[in-house]
Amino acid sequence: MNGIQRRGKEALARRVAQDIPDGAIVNLGIGQPTRVADHFGAGRDVILHSENGLLGMGPAPAAGAEDFDLINAGKQPVTLRPGGAYFHHADSFAMMRGGHLDICVLGAFQVSATGDLANWSTGEPGAIPAVGGAMDLAIGARETWVMMDLLTRDGRSKLVAQCSYPLTGIACVRRVYTDLATFECTPQGLRLVDAAEGLDREALQRLVGLPIA
């Protein structure tokens, strides 16, 4: 894809952070979404939640300042903002299931055009399922966003008409942020929010194999 300015991992994390409103309570899932915590600039006021029992999570600590008793759900060392707290994971799941999170940002294997989410197992023989709190987050948060590469390593779209992997949630994804474009999932299908430089709607439709409004 010559001439296309694909978003790198940090650029994609910045793009997601840009859309999160101040005052929001947000869960960042394991993997790529954890990078979003490092891209809230000065003056931003976003309250980050981690399912292992943190509220008010800050960015990654400086090298040498890690406290391995203070980690996120991916076991990465994090910081705690002033006023932040840590608590039992049962209380954390009560927050998730009780509708107290404004947004969760998750990774995915597949997302359907109407917002079905598959992110815990590929269903392949020998694959290790890793549902964690994804089902609780996908349904419990007021909005579920996905952050992922648009294509698999062999060039297949992860945005599909219908998920072929085991589902995490049905019609739960509102937005999908990828290295090539940002989409909204609606009952009518995909809507384009923005695309990488050098990539137009028609080219995206060929890559994805689905109509994009």
N, C-alpha and C positions, 0 to 999 in steps of 0.2 A: 504494500500500500504506500507507494512512493508519494511524497508530498503531503502526507497526512501527519499532523502534529498530535500524535497519540499522547494522552495524559499518563505521566508516570505515577508511581504509587503516592508520592507526596503531593503532586499536583491534584490528584483525585481526592485525597484527603482534604486538601484546602477547598476544593469545590464543594464537598459535602458540608464542611464547617461553615462556609459562606451562607448556606441556606437555612441553617439552624438559628431560630430567633432567640434573642436574649430573653432570659427568664425561663427557658425550656428546661425540663428535666429529661435527660437523654441517657439511654443505655447504649454502650458501644460493644458490639459483639466481638468474639475472638477472631483473630486474624487481621485482615486489612482494616476493619473499622477502628481498631485501637489507635491507629495513626491519627485519627481525627482529633484526638485529645491534644495533640501538639500544635494545632493550627487555629486556636482561638487567640487572636491578637489582644493587645492591651485595650482595656475598656470593655471587652466582651464579658457577659455574665450568663454563662451556661452552666447548669448544675449536672454533673456527670454521675451516673449510677453504674455500679458493677454488680452483677448478679451474685457474686460470692459475698456481698455484704458491705458495700461502700456507697456513700453518698457524699458528693463534694470532691470527687476524684480530680486530681490535677494532672499535668503532663508528666512524661517520663522524667525521672531524676537525672541530674548530671552524673557523668561517669565518676565512680568512687563514692557517690552519695546514696547508693541504693540501700533500702531497708527491705530485706526479703520477708519480713513479717507484714509488709504493706504491699500487696500485689493485686493485680486485676484477675478476672476470671481466666485469662490465658496464662496465669502464673508469671506475668511480667511485673517487675517493680514499678510502682507508680508513686505519685506524691498525693498529699491531701491538702486541699485548700483550707484557709482559715474558716472555721465553722463546720468543716466536714466531719463525718462520723463513720465508724465501722461497727457492724452488728451481725447478729446471727443470720445465716443464709435463709432460714425459714421466714424471718421478717422481710428479707430482701425479696423472696418470692411472693410474699403477701403484697408488697408494693407492685410487683409486676402483674400479678393476677387481679389486683384490685383496681386497675385502670389509673394508677398514679403516675405513669410515665407518659410524657408527651410524644416522644419519638424513640424508636429503637433503630439502630443501624446494624444490619446483619450481612454476612456473606451468603453466597448461594451457589448451588450447582446448576439450578434452573429456576427461571421465573416465567410464568405464562403471561400472555398479553393482557389477561384480565386480572393478574395479580396473585395467582396461586404460587406458593413458595415451596421449593424442595431444597433443603440445605443440610440434612442430617445423615443421609446415606445415599450412595449411588446404587445400592441394591446388588452390587457385583459380588460374586462368591469371594469370601475372604475379606471383604471390606469391613472396616471397623465402624459401626454406627456411632455417632457422636451427637445425640440430640441435645444434651445439656439442658439449658433453659429456653431453647429456641422456640418451642411451641408456646410456652407461656408468654414469651416476649412478643411473638408475632401476633398473637390474638389479644394480649393484654394491653399493649401500648396503643395510644390513640392513633399514631401513624407508624407504619413500618416502612423503612427505606432499606434498599439493598445496595451494596457496594461490591462490584466484581468486575473482572475482565469480561468484555462482551463475547469473546470467542474462546472456545476450548483450544488446547494445544494443537489439535488437528483441524482447526478452522471451522468448527461447528458453532452455531449461535447458542448461547445459554438462554436467550430469550426465545420462547417457543410458543406454539399454538396451545399445546397441552403438555404438561410435565410427564416425563416417562419415569422419573425417579420417585421414590416414596415421598408423599406430601408432608410438609410441616404445617401448613395452614392453607385455607382456601380463601381466595379473593382478599388477602390481607395486605399485599404490598401496594403502596401508593406511588413510590418513586424508585427508579433504578438508576444508579450512577455507575457509569462504566468508563473504561479508558478511551472509548471512542465517541460516546454521546450520553446524554441524560434523557431519560424517558419517564413519562407518567403512565401507569397502568390504570385503565378505566374499564367500565363494563362493556364499552364499545371497542376496546383494544388499545393499542399503543399510541401515545401522543408524544411527539418530539419536543423536548424543552430546549436543548442546545446540542451542538455537535462539534467535534474536534475540527480545527482549522483544516480546510482542504477536503472535507467530507460533507456531501450534501444528502438530502433526504432520499433521493433515488438510489444513491450508492448504499446507504444504510439499509434500505428495503431489500436490496440484493443480498447484502451480508446476512440479514436477519431472516429473510424469506417470508416476511409478514408485512401486511400493509401498515404504514405509519402515518398517522394524521399530522 
